[in-house]
Amino acid sequence: MRGRQVVFTSWRDTDNPEGGGAERYLEQMAEGLAERGAHVTVFCAAFDGGAREEVRGGVRYVRAGTKTSVYAQALRHLATGRLGRPDVVVDVQNGLPFLTRLVTRAPVVVLVHHVHREQWPVVYPGLVGRVGWWVESRLAPRVYRDSAYVAVSQATRDELGQLGVDRARVRVVHNGTDEPLPTTAPRSPQPTICVVGRLVPHKQVEHAIDAVAALRPEIPGLRLLVVGDGWWADELHDHAEQAGVADAVTFTGHLDEQPKHDAYAASWVMATPSLKEGWGLVIVEAGAHGVPSVAYASAGGTRESIAHDESGLLVDTFDELVAALRRLLTDDELRNHLGEGARARSSKFTWEHARGEFASVLEAEISSSRTERSAMPAGSSRPATRSGPTSAIRRRRRP
């Protein structure tokens, strides 16, 4: 990747107060490309207190627009050359695509964490949600019909296939896991469940609160630690009050890395009741501290970040979630066994491996695009949208 110009378009970055696991993945891939000699720019939304432009980790960050206007701003910056002349563009599709294919002749790689079929009606009920789902499920696959994709799990790859994206164009590049930060925090003497992530409706933290309400009469001293912040926080505080367990639930707000890892280390079990997860980075982060997780199998990526009955438990219903938490909180032998399995599983996924895989996808797309241009007759120009199956990934998998 030495000398390559790479532009990412993303609605936010890790410094954004609403940044989460998807932005952590973006940062890791961008810094991995920079370490390989690429010139990397991340364009994302501005936020209060954030610099309009800065270089961090060898990566240039350019910020403009809001959560909604960032899409138009990205197209304007890209089309007018404010982001340079990229050799490849990575369009990070978190529900809505940036539609960068429409304004650049550079190859575009679409990065997808998960498909938002279930989330649109929850976060945006009514017409807005229906339009959003139409854009994600109908318009985006058409615009990117010849682009390469990166998905963070096999589950996401399968979901993209259901939307009509050719599976041969989708490479799975899993999340990595950092070495767990050393911590002196002891395991809590009280049975403690933790939930870590952004406080938004589709994370369904209410399920963890309701599980505590159901289990508290039979598990004395049960605590729930909710780590993270988000626009749904007030509703969750109210929900804990209404469930009668406000005194058993601690909302820490956003935590920096060290206190977050201290919270993992203090917990007995992680609950991840999300409606949808592309992977579940917090699951493997907790696993690095020997903490097993309970999650819904229907979330998708959880079926890969958790090995059922080896590093945690996968469930299908709320009642099963409660039962699984009860088992882990009351059976020391099972909890310790799955905790060691979680520790072993987390060590299998490294950021360095993920960075190398991601770089290889981009390099293949750049090489494929240049081969196309060199094969075109003199005086012709490459159209902004490719009309044939020219993806390097597709080409490699033909018989």
N, C-alpha and C positions, 0 to 999 in steps of 0.2 A: 504493500500500500504506500510505499515511499513516494512522496510528491503528489499523491492523489488529493483532489479537492472533494471533500464530502460535506454535504449539508443535511442536517436532520431538521424536520419540522415537527414540533411537538407542542401540545397545548400548555405544558408546564415543565419545570425542571425540579431538581431535588431541593433547591433553595426556596421554591414556592411553598408557602404554608400548607397548601393542599397536596404537595408532592407525596408520592408513596412508592410502592414496589415497582410500578411501571417506570417511574422516573429514575429509580435506582438502576434498573436494567439499562435504560438509555445512557445514563452517565457512565456505566461500566463499559458499554460497547464503544461509546465515543472516546473515552480515555484509552481503551485498547487500540483503537485505530490511530490515535495520536502517537502512542508509543511505537507503533509500526511505521511512523514517518509520514502519516497523512496529515493534511491541514483540515481540521474539523471545525465546523460551525454548527451550533444548535440554535435554531430560532424558536422562541417560545413566548408565552404571554408575559406581560409585565405584571408586577405586583408591588404593593406599598413597601418601600424600603429596599427594593431590588434595583441593582444597577442596570441602566439601559444597555450597557455593553461591558463585558469583562472577560478576562481569560482565567480559567480555573482548571487545574489538572491538565494543562496543555490544550484545552478546548476553548474556543471562542464562543461566548454566549451573547446572543442579540435578543433583546426583549422588547416587544411592542404589542399593543392591543390588550384586550380583556379576554376573559374565558371564551366569549363568543366571537369577538372581532379579530382574534388572533389568526383565524383562518384566512380572512381577506388580506390581513396585513402580511401574512407569509407569502401569499401569491404575489402581492405587489412588490415585496422586497426581492423575491426570486426573479420575477419578470423584469425588473429594472436593473438587475445586476448588483444590488446592494449586498448580496450574499456571495458575490464572486461568480466564477464560472465553474460550477461543480462538475466533476467527472461522474458523480452519482448522487442521487437524492434519496434519503430515507424518509418516507412519509409514515409517521407514527399515527396509526389509526386507533384512537380510543373512542370507538363508537362512530364519530364523524371523521372522514378522511379529509385531508387538505386539498385533494384534487390537483396536486402539483403536476400530474401528468399533462395537464392542460396548458402549462406555461413554460415547460422546459423540454429541451431536446435531449437532455441527459437521461440515462436509464434511471428508473425509479424502482426502489425496493420498498415494499409495504410491510411495516412491522405491526403485527397484531397480537395483543395479549389474550383477548378473548372476544367472542361475539356477544353483542349486548341484547339479544332477543328478549330475555327476561327482564332486563334492567330498564329499557325504555318506558314501559307502562308504569313502573314503580317510581322512577325519578321524574318522568314527564308524562303524567297521565293525560289522555285526550289527544287532540290533534297534533301537538308538538311531538309527542312520543311516536305517533304513527308516521309522521313525516321523517323523523330521525331514523326510524327503523327502515323506511323505504330507501333512504339515502344509503344506509349501511348495507342493506341486503340486496338492493336492486341496482342502484346507481353506481356504487363503488366497484362491484365486480365487473361492471361493463367498462368503466373508465380504465381500470387496471387489468383488462382482460389478457394482456400480454406481458405484464410485469411479474417479477419474482416476488415472492412473499417470504417473510420469516415469521413463524409462529413459535410461541414459547413452550408449547406442549402438543402432544399428539392429539389431545382432546380438541384444542383450538384448530389444528389442521383438519380434523374431521368436520368440525362445524363450518369451516370455510368451504370445504367440499360440498356441504349441504346447500351453500349459497351459490354454487355453480363455479367456484374457483377450482381450476384444474389442480388436483393434488400433486401432480408432477412439478408444479411451479412453487410448491410450498416446502421450505426447509425448516425443520424443527431445531431450534437452538435454545436449550433449556437455560433457566437462570443458574447462576453459580451461587456459592455461599462463601462469605468471608470467614476467615478463621475467627472463632468466637473470641470476643474481647475478654481478657482475664478479668475475673471478678472475685471479690472476697465475700459477696453476698451469699449467705447461707440459705438453704432451702427453708421456706417458712415453716414454723412449727404448726401453723394452722393450715388446714386444707385450703389450697388457693388455686383458683382457675384464672387464667389470664386470657384476655382478648387484645390483640394488637393490630392496629390499622386505622385508616381514616374513618371518622364517624359520619357515615352517609347511610341512607336507607338500605341499599342493597347489601351492606355488610351484615345486616340483621343482628346487630348486637342485642336487640330485644330478646332474641332466643336464649342468649346466655344469661340475661337477667332473669327471664322466666324459669330457666333451668335452676338457678340458685334458689328462687322462690319455692320450686318444687322439692329440692333436695335439702334445704336448710333444716326442716324438722327432724330429719334422720341423720344429718351430718353436722354435729355441733361445731360452731366456730367457722363454718364455711365462708370464704371470702371470694369476691370477684374483683380482679384488677383490670380496669379498662385503660389501655395505653393508646393514646392518639387524640386527635382533635379533628373537628370538621363542623360543617354547618348544621348537622343533625344532633349536635351535642345537647342542646337544651331539651329536645324531645326525649332523649335517652335519660337525662336526669329526671324528667317528669315521669317517665315510664318506671324507673326504679322506685320512685315515691309511691306511685299507684300500685305497684306490685308488693309493697310493704317491705322492701329489702334495701332501702336507701342506706341504712347503716352498715350493710354488708358489702356495698359496692363502692370502690374507690376509683374516681376518675382522675387520672394523673395529668391529662392534657398531653401535648407533644413532649416527648423526651428525646434528648440527645442520645447518641449511640451508647455511651457508657451506662447511664441510668436505665436505658432500654434493656441492655444485656443483663444488668442487675435484676431487673424485673423478671426476665426469662428465668434466670438462675433461682429466683425465690419461689417460682411457681411449681405446682405439682403437675398441672396439665394445661395444655393450650386448647381453647375452644375456637374453632373457625367456622361459624355458622353462616358464612356468606352465601348469597344467592348464586354468585358466579365468581370463580377465580381462574385466571389464565394459568397460574402455576401455584402460588401460595408461598411467597418468599418467607413470610413470617413463620411458616410451618418448619422449614428447614433451619431457620435461624434459631428457633426454640429447640429443635432437635439437636443442634450443636451443643446445647447445654443439658442434654439428656432428658428433655421434656417431651413426652409424647403428645400427639394432637388428636382431637376428635373433630371431624368435618363432614359436611354433606357430600356424598358421592356425586350428586347431580350438579355440583358446582363445576365439574369438569377437570380442571388442572389438579385438583386435590387427589384425583385417582393416580397421579404420577408423583406428586410430592409426598404422599403417604403410601406406604406399603401396608395394606390392611392386615392386621394381626401380627405385623412385624415391627412397624414403627409408629403405629397409631391405629385408630379405628375409624372406618367410614360408615356412615349411617344414611338412612333414606328419609326419616321422618323426625319431627320434634320429639316424640315419645322415645324413639331410639336414641336421639341425642342425649336425653336425660338419662336413659339407662346406661349408655356408654360412659358418661361422666361418673355415674354412680359406681360402676365397676372399677374405673381407674382410681377413684378417690378412696375406695374402701378396700381394694386388693393391692397391698404393697408389692407383692411378688409380681403381679401382672404389670403394675405401673413401672417397676424397675426394669422388667424384661423389655417392655416396649420403649422405655426411655433409652436403653442401650441400643436398641434397634434404630431409634430415631437418630442417635448420635452417629451410628455407622452409616446410615443412609445420607445424612447431611454431608458427610465427607466425600461422597461420590461425585458431587457436583461442584466444580470449581469455576471461578470467573475466568481464569486464564484459558481453560478449554473453550468456554463459551465465546470469549473474545476472538480466539483463533477461528472458530467455526463461522462467526459473523463476518469476520474479515474476508474469509474465503468466498462467501456468498457475494459480497460487494465486488471483489476482484473479478469473479467470474462474470458478473453483469457488465462491468466496465470493458472487459476483454471482448465479450460477445458484441457489445455495442460498437466497438472500434472495428471488429471484423466485418460487421454489417456495412459500416460506412466505407471501408476500403474496397468492398465488393460492389459498391454502387457505381453506375456509369459516371464518367466525368461530367460535371456540371449539374448533376442532380443533387437534391438535398434530402436528408432523412426527415420524414414527417414526425411531428411531435408525438403522435400516437402510432405505435407499431401495428401493422395490419396482419402480421403472420406470427407463427409460434417461434419467436426468436430468443426466448429466454434460455440462458445457458443451462439452467437446471433442467428445463424440459428437454433440451438437446442432449444432455448427458444421459438421460434415461430412455432415449429411444433405442430400440433393438438394432 
